Amino acid sequence: MHKRLIVPHALFQIMIRRLAHQLIETHRDFSDSVILGLQPRGIYAADRLQKTLQEILGVTVQTGYLDITFHRDDFRRRAAPLAPNATKVDFSLEGKRVILVDDVLYTGRSVRAALDAMISYGRPAQVELLVLIDRQYTRDLPIEATYTGQRVDSQHSQRVEVAWQGPNSAEDAIWLLTITPDQE
């Protein structure tokens, strides 16, 4: 496996702050807007954005976590059953402007599942998508991010790994992993 750093820590911090400022330009005070992080990895980006927005604006933006496990189109096609993650949406989405947040946009299937899953919590007035990495040219569905940290040209044999600073990583970074044929 070949691992290449595509977003180092310093650039990662700038990217999060830039995305937060783009959200502020559109959503102003967030009085009618909410953030939904897609389980499992989008919740880290959602939390980081919420924290950054709170630092800049001084207000707490309503943020929730959305599990899409049972809404996936490949749910019954897997050999091993999928384990669901916790959904934490303790507010109504009715009439709200929803910002779906995920770490990587790949085929678009997770976002399609999220659109189905979020309807259980009300009918939003508007839905936008924010992703840290957009893997261009890999879409199975016609889904496009409203806000993108960085676009990456990648192949199906590659994977994007977002490392969040914490117990498993010394600092925030994004890597492009190339899997060789003998590792598949």
N, C-alpha and C positions, 0 to 999 in steps of 0.2 A: 504494500500500500504506500502510495506517495501522498504526503501531506504538505500543502502549500498555504501559507498565511495570506489571506486576501484582505482582511480588515484587522490591522493591529489595534491594540488597546486605545491609543490616543485618537485614532480615526473613529473607533467605535463610539467613544464619548462625544465626539463632534457630531456623528451621525444621529445619535439619540437626541441631542440638543436641537439639531436642525429639524428633525421630524416633529419635535415638540413645538417649535416655532411655526412650522407649517400648519400644525393643528390649530394653534392659536389664531393664525390669520383667518382660518375658515370658521372656527367655532367660538371665537371671542372669549366669553366668560364661562362657557360650557354649561350654561343654565339649562339647556335642553339637549345636551349631548352626554353620551355614556361611552365607556370603553369596555369591550368584551375581548378578553384574551382567550384564544383557542387552546384547549388542553391538548397535549401536555406542555409543549414548549412555548406557545404564544403567551402564556401567563407571565413569563419572566419579562418579556418585552413590554407587556401591558403594565406590569408593576413599575418597571423602570420609567416608562413614559408618565405614569401617574405621579411618581415621585418628582420627576423633572418639571412637570406642569405645576405641581404644588410649589416648588421652589421659585418658579418664575412668576406665577399668578397669585400665589398665596391662598388658593382655594383648593379644596379636595374634589377631584373629578370622580363621579361614581364609576367604579370599576368592578367588573365581574369576570368569572371564569366559565367558559362554555364547553361542556363535553360533547363531542360529536360521534362517539363510538357507535351508537346504534342507528345513526343516520348515514353512515358510510355506505357507499354502493358495493364495497367489497367485504362487508361485514360477515356474510355467510360463506364467502369463498375461501376463507383462510383455514389452514389445517388445524391450528390451535385457536381456541376462542380468545377474543379480545377482552381485556379487562378494562372496564370503564373507569374514568377518572371522575373526580368530584366536580359537579356543577355548582357554582356559587353566583347566582343572579338573584339578589334579594331586593330587586326593584323592577318595576314594569318597564317594558320597552315601548309601550303604546305611545305613539306620537313623538318618540325620541329620535334624535340623530345618533345612529349607532356607528361606532368605529370598531370594526373587527380587526384584531391584531394577531399576527402570526409571525414566526421567525423567518420561515422560508416559504416562498410561493413556488411550487414545482408543477404539478399537473393541474391544479385547480380543484381537485376532488374534495379536499378537506374544506375548502371555502364553500363549495356547493353543499356539503353536509352541514356546515355551520349555518347557512341560510335556512335550511330546513329546521334545524334544532332551535334557532332563536325565535321562531314564530310561536313557540310554546309560551313565550314570555311577553307577548303582545306584538302588535303590528307597528313597526317603526315608520317614522316619516321618511327616513333616508338611511341608507347603509353605505358606508365607505370601507375600504380595505387598506390597512397599513401593514407592510411587511419590511423586515430588515433587508432581506435578500430576495430578489426576483430572478429566478433561474429562467432566463429567456429561452424561447424556442423549445420548451418542453411541455407546453400546455396541452392537455387533452380536452379541456373545456374552455369556452370563450370568457375567461375571467381575467381581469386586469386590476392591479393595485392602484388605488388613488394616491397613496403616498408610498414611496420606495426609498429605502436607505441606499441600496446599491444594486445595480443590475449585473448579473454574472452570466457569461456565456459558458455553458457546461454541457457535458455529454451525459447520456443515461448511465454510463459506467462510473460517473462521479457522484459524490455526495457532499452536501454543504453541512458543516458542523458549527453550530454557534455555541461558544463556551462562555458561560456567565461566571463572573468572579464569585468565588465562594469555596466550599470545601473541595470541589473537584477541579478547580482552576484558579491559578494565581491571579489572573486578570481576564477581563472581557476580551474576546477575540473571535474572529470568524475564519474558518479553515475550509479549503477545498480539498477533498480526499479523492484520489483516483484509485479505484480498486482494480487490481490486475486480474486477468482471467483465472489464475490459479487460486484466487481468494474467494471467488464467487460460490 
